[in-house]
Amino acid sequence: MSFEQFIFYLLAAIATISGLMMITVKNPVKAALWLVLAFISTAGLWIMAQAEFLGLVLILVYVGAVMVLFLFVVMMLDINMAILKEGFTRYLPIGALAAVAIFALMYMVIGPDHFGLDKVAAPAPKPADFSNTEAIAVPLYTEHAYAFILAAVLLLVGIVAAIALTLRRRPTGTVLYQDIDKQNRTLAKDRFEMVKMDAVVEKPVVQNEEEDKK
């Protein structure tokens, strides 16, 4: 086994273990940290596959920005783990069947009958002036422009869904809610009121000090 194969299997094992730990740990913050480790190990695999741009983007964007957003969302949602685990046993058979189906599909697509050095030759090394960014950007914004726009719409839907989850009803004594309809029906006379007050003349400062001494 060469050194590159050893690094590949090591990173692949770390990514697999991190993914399993992410979906099995009980604490959502620890799950997010395991996902960070899975991202880093996957980025290493992409760099070994001569996709340096994707590997760096995975670390800088996903680990550096998206995972921080995930942690903020987890803390903001204030997930009740007791309620979350109530239906775990009920839906466990369905989840197990879905997992088996997914692994079966992955095996049929990327199994040893379709991949391997005996089936697919190793990629030729790229020249020093080869640009990964250009190789990704040109087909992404030309051939796959509609898929790129659709992915952006799906991300927007996810953002709206996350915001909707944070707006669940809570006791009015702890959270202030905004009534848009009431605000729109408010009149100017309800917002501004003229109050007439008698003029008050303050005493001179010297006189006040003398009274304080007495």
BAMIRO-120080 format. One record per residue (C-alpha): x, y, z; residue number from 0. Coordinates in Angstrom, 3 decimals, always signed. Layout:
BEGIN
<rec><px>X</px><py>Y</py><pz>Z</pz><kelo>NUM</kelo></rec>
...
This chain:
BEGIN
<rec><px>+0.000</px><py>+0.000</py><pz>+0.000</pz><kelo>0</kelo></rec>
<rec><px>+1.377</px><py>+3.363</py><pz>-1.044</pz><kelo>1</kelo></rec>
<rec><px>+1.375</px><py>+6.476</py><pz>+1.110</pz><kelo>2</kelo></rec>
<rec><px>-1.403</px><py>+8.085</py><pz>-0.982</pz><kelo>3</kelo></rec>
<rec><px>-3.636</px><py>+5.030</py><pz>-0.553</pz><kelo>4</kelo></rec>
<rec><px>-3.020</px><py>+5.071</py><pz>+3.195</pz><kelo>5</kelo></rec>
<rec><px>-4.032</px><py>+8.750</py><pz>+3.417</pz><kelo>6</kelo></rec>
<rec><px>-7.100</px><py>+8.086</py><pz>+1.247</pz><kelo>7</kelo></rec>
<rec><px>-8.354</px><py>+5.210</py><pz>+3.404</pz><kelo>8</kelo></rec>
<rec><px>-7.574</px><py>+7.165</py><pz>+6.577</pz><kelo>9</kelo></rec>
<rec><px>-9.577</px><py>+10.205</py><pz>+5.464</pz><kelo>10</kelo></rec>
<rec><px>-12.392</px><py>+7.990</py><pz>+4.182</pz><kelo>11</kelo></rec>
<rec><px>-12.576</px><py>+6.174</py><pz>+7.519</pz><kelo>12</kelo></rec>
<rec><px>-12.623</px><py>+9.467</py><pz>+9.436</pz><kelo>13</kelo></rec>
<rec><px>-15.406</px><py>+10.814</py><pz>+7.200</pz><kelo>14</kelo></rec>
<rec><px>-17.478</px><py>+7.637</py><pz>+7.629</pz><kelo>15</kelo></rec>
<rec><px>-17.072</px><py>+7.513</py><pz>+11.400</pz><kelo>16</kelo></rec>
<rec><px>-17.803</px><py>+11.238</py><pz>+11.709</pz><kelo>17</kelo></rec>
<rec><px>-20.980</px><py>+10.857</py><pz>+9.658</pz><kelo>18</kelo></rec>
<rec><px>-22.177</px><py>+7.973</py><pz>+11.816</pz><kelo>19</kelo></rec>
<rec><px>-21.395</px><py>+9.849</py><pz>+15.015</pz><kelo>20</kelo></rec>
<rec><px>-23.206</px><py>+12.931</py><pz>+13.718</pz><kelo>21</kelo></rec>
<rec><px>-26.508</px><py>+11.074</py><pz>+13.327</pz><kelo>22</kelo></rec>
<rec><px>-26.189</px><py>+9.040</py><pz>+16.549</pz><kelo>23</kelo></rec>
<rec><px>-25.069</px><py>+11.532</py><pz>+19.213</pz><kelo>24</kelo></rec>
<rec><px>-27.797</px><py>+13.058</py><pz>+21.368</pz><kelo>25</kelo></rec>
<rec><px>-26.393</px><py>+16.572</py><pz>+21.743</pz><kelo>26</kelo></rec>
<rec><px>-27.047</px><py>+18.700</py><pz>+18.603</pz><kelo>27</kelo></rec>
<rec><px>-23.946</px><py>+20.819</py><pz>+19.241</pz><kelo>28</kelo></rec>
<rec><px>-21.728</px><py>+17.717</py><pz>+19.317</pz><kelo>29</kelo></rec>
<rec><px>-23.450</px><py>+16.519</py><pz>+16.141</pz><kelo>30</kelo></rec>
<rec><px>-22.486</px><py>+19.795</py><pz>+14.447</pz><kelo>31</kelo></rec>
<rec><px>-18.871</px><py>+19.366</py><pz>+15.566</pz><kelo>32</kelo></rec>
<rec><px>-18.785</px><py>+15.825</py><pz>+14.171</pz><kelo>33</kelo></rec>
<rec><px>-20.123</px><py>+17.254</py><pz>+10.918</pz><kelo>34</kelo></rec>
<rec><px>-17.209</px><py>+19.715</py><pz>+10.889</pz><kelo>35</kelo></rec>
<rec><px>-14.777</px><py>+16.789</py><pz>+11.114</pz><kelo>36</kelo></rec>
<rec><px>-16.622</px><py>+15.041</py><pz>+8.286</pz><kelo>37</kelo></rec>
<rec><px>-16.330</px><py>+18.175</py><pz>+6.139</pz><kelo>38</kelo></rec>
<rec><px>-12.597</px><py>+18.493</py><pz>+6.803</pz><kelo>39</kelo></rec>
<rec><px>-11.882</px><py>+14.854</py><pz>+5.960</pz><kelo>40</kelo></rec>
<rec><px>-14.012</px><py>+15.082</py><pz>+2.813</pz><kelo>41</kelo></rec>
<rec><px>-12.131</px><py>+18.221</py><pz>+1.791</pz><kelo>42</kelo></rec>
<rec><px>-8.903</px><py>+16.234</py><pz>+2.083</pz><kelo>43</kelo></rec>
<rec><px>-10.317</px><py>+13.583</py><pz>-0.255</pz><kelo>44</kelo></rec>
<rec><px>-11.286</px><py>+16.238</py><pz>-2.792</pz><kelo>45</kelo></rec>
<rec><px>-7.820</px><py>+17.747</py><pz>-2.669</pz><kelo>46</kelo></rec>
<rec><px>-6.336</px><py>+14.309</py><pz>-3.311</pz><kelo>47</kelo></rec>
<rec><px>-8.671</px><py>+14.007</py><pz>-6.317</pz><kelo>48</kelo></rec>
<rec><px>-7.111</px><py>+17.221</py><pz>-7.743</pz><kelo>49</kelo></rec>
<rec><px>-10.213</px><py>+19.266</py><pz>-6.904</pz><kelo>50</kelo></rec>
<rec><px>-8.384</px><py>+21.815</py><pz>-4.783</pz><kelo>51</kelo></rec>
<rec><px>-10.981</px><py>+24.537</py><pz>-5.286</pz><kelo>52</kelo></rec>
<rec><px>-13.834</px><py>+22.374</py><pz>-3.991</pz><kelo>53</kelo></rec>
<rec><px>-11.760</px><py>+21.241</py><pz>-1.031</pz><kelo>54</kelo></rec>
<rec><px>-10.887</px><py>+24.785</py><pz>-0.002</pz><kelo>55</kelo></rec>
<rec><px>-14.469</px><py>+25.960</py><pz>-0.496</pz><kelo>56</kelo></rec>
<rec><px>-15.702</px><py>+23.107</py><pz>+1.686</pz><kelo>57</kelo></rec>
<rec><px>-13.409</px><py>+24.220</py><pz>+4.508</pz><kelo>58</kelo></rec>
<rec><px>-13.748</px><py>+27.998</py><pz>+4.152</pz><kelo>59</kelo></rec>
<rec><px>-17.475</px><py>+28.218</py><pz>+3.337</pz><kelo>60</kelo></rec>
<rec><px>-19.070</px><py>+25.207</py><pz>+4.994</pz><kelo>61</kelo></rec>
<rec><px>-16.831</px><py>+24.805</py><pz>+8.029</pz><kelo>62</kelo></rec>
<rec><px>-16.102</px><py>+28.505</py><pz>+8.483</pz><kelo>63</kelo></rec>
<rec><px>-19.546</px><py>+29.969</py><pz>+7.779</pz><kelo>64</kelo></rec>
<rec><px>-22.333</px><py>+27.436</py><pz>+7.325</pz><kelo>65</kelo></rec>
<rec><px>-21.472</px><py>+25.421</py><pz>+10.440</pz><kelo>66</kelo></rec>
<rec><px>-21.374</px><py>+28.603</py><pz>+12.532</pz><kelo>67</kelo></rec>
<rec><px>-24.851</px><py>+29.367</py><pz>+11.176</pz><kelo>68</kelo></rec>
<rec><px>-25.966</px><py>+25.832</py><pz>+12.073</pz><kelo>69</kelo></rec>
<rec><px>-24.787</px><py>+26.310</py><pz>+15.649</pz><kelo>70</kelo></rec>
<rec><px>-26.622</px><py>+29.629</py><pz>+15.900</pz><kelo>71</kelo></rec>
<rec><px>-29.806</px><py>+27.985</py><pz>+14.561</pz><kelo>72</kelo></rec>
<rec><px>-29.488</px><py>+25.085</py><pz>+17.011</pz><kelo>73</kelo></rec>
<rec><px>-29.105</px><py>+27.484</py><pz>+19.931</pz><kelo>74</kelo></rec>
<rec><px>-31.896</px><py>+29.725</py><pz>+18.649</pz><kelo>75</kelo></rec>
<rec><px>-34.381</px><py>+26.874</py><pz>+18.192</pz><kelo>76</kelo></rec>
<rec><px>-33.824</px><py>+25.661</py><pz>+21.764</pz><kelo>77</kelo></rec>
<rec><px>-34.602</px><py>+22.073</py><pz>+20.801</pz><kelo>78</kelo></rec>
<rec><px>-36.341</px><py>+19.982</py><pz>+23.447</pz><kelo>79</kelo></rec>
<rec><px>-34.599</px><py>+16.615</py><pz>+23.163</pz><kelo>80</kelo></rec>
<rec><px>-37.258</px><py>+14.819</py><pz>+25.233</pz><kelo>81</kelo></rec>
<rec><px>-39.986</px><py>+15.721</py><pz>+22.740</pz><kelo>82</kelo></rec>
<rec><px>-37.679</px><py>+14.990</py><pz>+19.825</pz><kelo>83</kelo></rec>
<rec><px>-37.099</px><py>+11.404</py><pz>+20.988</pz><kelo>84</kelo></rec>
<rec><px>-40.766</px><py>+10.580</py><pz>+21.514</pz><kelo>85</kelo></rec>
<rec><px>-41.353</px><py>+9.274</py><pz>+17.979</pz><kelo>86</kelo></rec>
<rec><px>-37.907</px><py>+7.709</py><pz>+17.501</pz><kelo>87</kelo></rec>
<rec><px>-38.994</px><py>+4.124</py><pz>+18.238</pz><kelo>88</kelo></rec>
<rec><px>-42.192</px><py>+4.504</py><pz>+16.213</pz><kelo>89</kelo></rec>
<rec><px>-40.395</px><py>+5.579</py><pz>+13.038</pz><kelo>90</kelo></rec>
<rec><px>-37.292</px><py>+3.413</py><pz>+13.499</pz><kelo>91</kelo></rec>
<rec><px>-38.419</px><py>+0.646</py><pz>+11.054</pz><kelo>92</kelo></rec>
<rec><px>-39.192</px><py>+3.226</py><pz>+8.359</pz><kelo>93</kelo></rec>
<rec><px>-35.804</px><py>+4.877</py><pz>+8.890</pz><kelo>94</kelo></rec>
<rec><px>-34.030</px><py>+1.514</py><pz>+8.738</pz><kelo>95</kelo></rec>
<rec><px>-35.766</px><py>+0.620</py><pz>+5.447</pz><kelo>96</kelo></rec>
<rec><px>-34.879</px><py>+4.030</py><pz>+3.991</pz><kelo>97</kelo></rec>
<rec><px>-31.238</px><py>+3.582</py><pz>+5.036</pz><kelo>98</kelo></rec>
<rec><px>-31.066</px><py>+0.107</py><pz>+3.465</pz><kelo>99</kelo></rec>
<rec><px>-32.602</px><py>+1.431</py><pz>+0.243</pz><kelo>100</kelo></rec>
<rec><px>-30.115</px><py>+4.308</py><pz>+0.083</pz><kelo>101</kelo></rec>
<rec><px>-27.121</px><py>+2.016</py><pz>+0.665</pz><kelo>102</kelo></rec>
<rec><px>-28.448</px><py>-0.391</py><pz>-1.989</pz><kelo>103</kelo></rec>
<rec><px>-28.733</px><py>+2.422</py><pz>-4.520</pz><kelo>104</kelo></rec>
<rec><px>-25.243</px><py>+3.670</py><pz>-3.672</pz><kelo>105</kelo></rec>
<rec><px>-23.840</px><py>+0.160</py><pz>-4.108</pz><kelo>106</kelo></rec>
<rec><px>-25.503</px><py>-0.223</py><pz>-7.506</pz><kelo>107</kelo></rec>
<rec><px>-24.168</px><py>+3.146</py><pz>-8.683</pz><kelo>108</kelo></rec>
<rec><px>-20.674</px><py>+3.253</py><pz>-7.169</pz><kelo>109</kelo></rec>
<rec><px>-20.114</px><py>-0.427</py><pz>-6.445</pz><kelo>110</kelo></rec>
<rec><px>-17.020</px><py>-2.396</py><pz>-7.536</pz><kelo>111</kelo></rec>
<rec><px>-18.737</px><py>-3.394</py><pz>-10.789</pz><kelo>112</kelo></rec>
<rec><px>-18.681</px><py>+0.205</py><pz>-12.011</pz><kelo>113</kelo></rec>
<rec><px>-15.681</px><py>+1.777</py><pz>-10.253</pz><kelo>114</kelo></rec>
<rec><px>-12.126</px><py>+0.763</py><pz>-9.597</pz><kelo>115</kelo></rec>
<rec><px>-8.755</px><py>+1.006</py><pz>-11.313</pz><kelo>116</kelo></rec>
<rec><px>-9.611</px><py>-2.020</py><pz>-13.446</pz><kelo>117</kelo></rec>
<rec><px>-12.792</px><py>-0.285</py><pz>-14.671</pz><kelo>118</kelo></rec>
<rec><px>-11.789</px><py>+3.377</py><pz>-14.741</pz><kelo>119</kelo></rec>
<rec><px>-8.239</px><py>+4.520</py><pz>-15.312</pz><kelo>120</kelo></rec>
<rec><px>-6.600</px><py>+6.972</py><pz>-12.939</pz><kelo>121</kelo></rec>
<rec><px>-7.040</px><py>+10.612</py><pz>-14.013</pz><kelo>122</kelo></rec>
<rec><px>-4.150</px><py>+12.126</py><pz>-15.880</pz><kelo>123</kelo></rec>
<rec><px>-2.170</px><py>+14.729</py><pz>-13.906</pz><kelo>124</kelo></rec>
<rec><px>-3.067</px><py>+18.298</py><pz>-14.760</pz><kelo>125</kelo></rec>
<rec><px>-0.500</px><py>+20.881</py><pz>-15.849</pz><kelo>126</kelo></rec>
<rec><px>+0.746</px><py>+23.512</py><pz>-13.439</pz><kelo>127</kelo></rec>
<rec><px>-1.307</px><py>+26.298</py><pz>-15.058</pz><kelo>128</kelo></rec>
<rec><px>-4.599</px><py>+24.341</py><pz>-14.857</pz><kelo>129</kelo></rec>
<rec><px>-7.395</px><py>+26.292</py><pz>-13.112</pz><kelo>130</kelo></rec>
<rec><px>-9.942</px><py>+24.327</py><pz>-11.106</pz><kelo>131</kelo></rec>
<rec><px>-12.034</px><py>+27.459</py><pz>-10.698</pz><kelo>132</kelo></rec>
<rec><px>-12.381</px><py>+27.985</py><pz>-14.441</pz><kelo>133</kelo></rec>
<rec><px>-13.113</px><py>+24.292</py><pz>-15.044</pz><kelo>134</kelo></rec>
<rec><px>-16.023</px><py>+24.479</py><pz>-12.580</pz><kelo>135</kelo></rec>
<rec><px>-17.332</px><py>+27.976</py><pz>-13.352</pz><kelo>136</kelo></rec>
<rec><px>-17.636</px><py>+27.663</py><pz>-17.146</pz><kelo>137</kelo></rec>
<rec><px>-20.007</px><py>+24.640</py><pz>-17.234</pz><kelo>138</kelo></rec>
<rec><px>-21.780</px><py>+25.745</py><pz>-14.052</pz><kelo>139</kelo></rec>
<rec><px>-22.886</px><py>+29.095</py><pz>-15.483</pz><kelo>140</kelo></rec>
<rec><px>-23.467</px><py>+27.849</py><pz>-19.047</pz><kelo>141</kelo></rec>
<rec><px>-24.634</px><py>+24.221</py><pz>-19.284</pz><kelo>142</kelo></rec>
<rec><px>-26.011</px><py>+23.935</py><pz>-15.738</pz><kelo>143</kelo></rec>
<rec><px>-27.300</px><py>+27.480</py><pz>-15.229</pz><kelo>144</kelo></rec>
<rec><px>-30.916</px><py>+26.387</py><pz>-14.571</pz><kelo>145</kelo></rec>
<rec><px>-29.824</px><py>+23.775</py><pz>-12.027</pz><kelo>146</kelo></rec>
<rec><px>-27.713</px><py>+26.423</py><pz>-10.317</pz><kelo>147</kelo></rec>
<rec><px>-30.708</px><py>+28.788</py><pz>-10.078</pz><kelo>148</kelo></rec>
<rec><px>-32.918</px><py>+25.953</py><pz>-8.796</pz><kelo>149</kelo></rec>
<rec><px>-30.377</px><py>+25.191</py><pz>-6.064</pz><kelo>150</kelo></rec>
<rec><px>-30.444</px><py>+28.845</py><pz>-5.023</pz><kelo>151</kelo></rec>
<rec><px>-34.244</px><py>+28.735</py><pz>-4.782</pz><kelo>152</kelo></rec>
<rec><px>-34.077</px><py>+25.584</py><pz>-2.640</pz><kelo>153</kelo></rec>
<rec><px>-31.598</px><py>+27.280</py><pz>-0.304</pz><kelo>154</kelo></rec>
<rec><px>-33.954</px><py>+30.262</py><pz>-0.037</pz><kelo>155</kelo></rec>
<rec><px>-36.811</px><py>+27.924</py><pz>+0.889</pz><kelo>156</kelo></rec>
<rec><px>-34.604</px><py>+26.380</py><pz>+3.586</pz><kelo>157</kelo></rec>
<rec><px>-33.838</px><py>+29.805</py><pz>+5.037</pz><kelo>158</kelo></rec>
<rec><px>-37.529</px><py>+30.708</py><pz>+5.129</pz><kelo>159</kelo></rec>
<rec><px>-38.341</px><py>+27.376</py><pz>+6.795</pz><kelo>160</kelo></rec>
<rec><px>-35.681</px><py>+27.945</py><pz>+9.459</pz><kelo>161</kelo></rec>
<rec><px>-37.090</px><py>+31.398</py><pz>+10.192</pz><kelo>162</kelo></rec>
<rec><px>-40.607</px><py>+29.965</py><pz>+10.393</pz><kelo>163</kelo></rec>
<rec><px>-39.436</px><py>+27.404</py><pz>+12.955</pz><kelo>164</kelo></rec>
<rec><px>-38.085</px><py>+30.146</py><pz>+15.181</pz><kelo>165</kelo></rec>
<rec><px>-41.419</px><py>+32.007</py><pz>+15.094</pz><kelo>166</kelo></rec>
<rec><px>-43.388</px><py>+29.346</py><pz>+16.958</pz><kelo>167</kelo></rec>
<rec><px>-45.860</px><py>+30.697</py><pz>+19.496</pz><kelo>168</kelo></rec>
<rec><px>-44.548</px><py>+31.286</py><pz>+22.991</pz><kelo>169</kelo></rec>
<rec><px>-46.072</px><py>+32.870</py><pz>+26.109</pz><kelo>170</kelo></rec>
<rec><px>-46.618</px><py>+36.582</py><pz>+25.557</pz><kelo>171</kelo></rec>
<rec><px>-45.005</px><py>+37.314</py><pz>+28.905</pz><kelo>172</kelo></rec>
<rec><px>-41.589</px><py>+36.144</py><pz>+27.669</pz><kelo>173</kelo></rec>
<rec><px>-41.685</px><py>+37.068</py><pz>+23.978</pz><kelo>174</kelo></rec>
<rec><px>-42.928</px><py>+40.230</py><pz>+22.244</pz><kelo>175</kelo></rec>
<rec><px>-44.914</px><py>+39.597</py><pz>+19.045</pz><kelo>176</kelo></rec>
<rec><px>-45.553</px><py>+42.039</py><pz>+16.227</pz><kelo>177</kelo></rec>
<rec><px>-49.151</px><py>+42.497</py><pz>+15.071</pz><kelo>178</kelo></rec>
<rec><px>-48.848</px><py>+43.830</py><pz>+11.521</pz><kelo>179</kelo></rec>
<rec><px>-52.613</px><py>+44.248</py><pz>+11.048</pz><kelo>180</kelo></rec>
<rec><px>-52.921</px><py>+46.286</py><pz>+14.245</pz><kelo>181</kelo></rec>
<rec><px>-50.022</px><py>+48.485</py><pz>+13.182</pz><kelo>182</kelo></rec>
<rec><px>-51.580</px><py>+49.155</py><pz>+9.794</pz><kelo>183</kelo></rec>
<rec><px>-54.923</px><py>+50.135</py><pz>+11.377</pz><kelo>184</kelo></rec>
<rec><px>-53.318</px><py>+52.614</py><pz>+13.766</pz><kelo>185</kelo></rec>
<rec><px>-54.319</px><py>+56.263</py><pz>+13.188</pz><kelo>186</kelo></rec>
<rec><px>-52.167</px><py>+59.328</py><pz>+13.623</pz><kelo>187</kelo></rec>
<rec><px>-54.236</px><py>+60.547</py><pz>+16.580</pz><kelo>188</kelo></rec>
<rec><px>-53.539</px><py>+57.241</py><pz>+18.323</pz><kelo>189</kelo></rec>
<rec><px>-49.807</px><py>+57.651</py><pz>+17.901</pz><kelo>190</kelo></rec>
<rec><px>-49.401</px><py>+61.318</py><pz>+18.870</pz><kelo>191</kelo></rec>
<rec><px>-51.095</px><py>+63.178</py><pz>+21.701</pz><kelo>192</kelo></rec>
<rec><px>-50.683</px><py>+66.842</py><pz>+22.655</pz><kelo>193</kelo></rec>
<rec><px>-50.435</px><py>+67.387</py><pz>+26.415</pz><kelo>194</kelo></rec>
<rec><px>-50.666</px><py>+70.880</py><pz>+27.997</pz><kelo>195</kelo></rec>
<rec><px>-48.568</px><py>+71.296</py><pz>+31.122</pz><kelo>196</kelo></rec>
<rec><px>-48.041</px><py>+74.246</py><pz>+33.424</pz><kelo>197</kelo></rec>
<rec><px>-44.696</px><py>+75.941</py><pz>+33.237</pz><kelo>198</kelo></rec>
<rec><px>-42.370</px><py>+75.157</py><pz>+36.128</pz><kelo>199</kelo></rec>
<rec><px>-39.756</px><py>+77.702</py><pz>+37.179</pz><kelo>200</kelo></rec>
<rec><px>-36.774</px><py>+76.148</py><pz>+38.848</pz><kelo>201</kelo></rec>
<rec><px>-35.190</px><py>+77.830</py><pz>+41.823</pz><kelo>202</kelo></rec>
<rec><px>-31.755</px><py>+79.343</py><pz>+41.441</pz><kelo>203</kelo></rec>
<rec><px>-28.907</px><py>+77.008</py><pz>+42.237</pz><kelo>204</kelo></rec>
<rec><px>-27.503</px><py>+79.285</py><pz>+44.952</pz><kelo>205</kelo></rec>
<rec><px>-30.825</px><py>+79.462</py><pz>+46.746</pz><kelo>206</kelo></rec>
<rec><px>-31.141</px><py>+75.699</py><pz>+46.634</pz><kelo>207</kelo></rec>
<rec><px>-27.684</px><py>+75.261</py><pz>+48.196</pz><kelo>208</kelo></rec>
<rec><px>-28.547</px><py>+77.699</py><pz>+51.032</pz><kelo>209</kelo></rec>
<rec><px>-31.750</px><py>+75.820</py><pz>+51.771</pz><kelo>210</kelo></rec>
<rec><px>-29.824</px><py>+72.546</py><pz>+51.875</pz><kelo>211</kelo></rec>
<rec><px>-27.419</px><py>+74.000</py><pz>+54.459</pz><kelo>212</kelo></rec>
<rec><px>-30.322</px><py>+75.084</py><pz>+56.665</pz><kelo>213</kelo></rec>
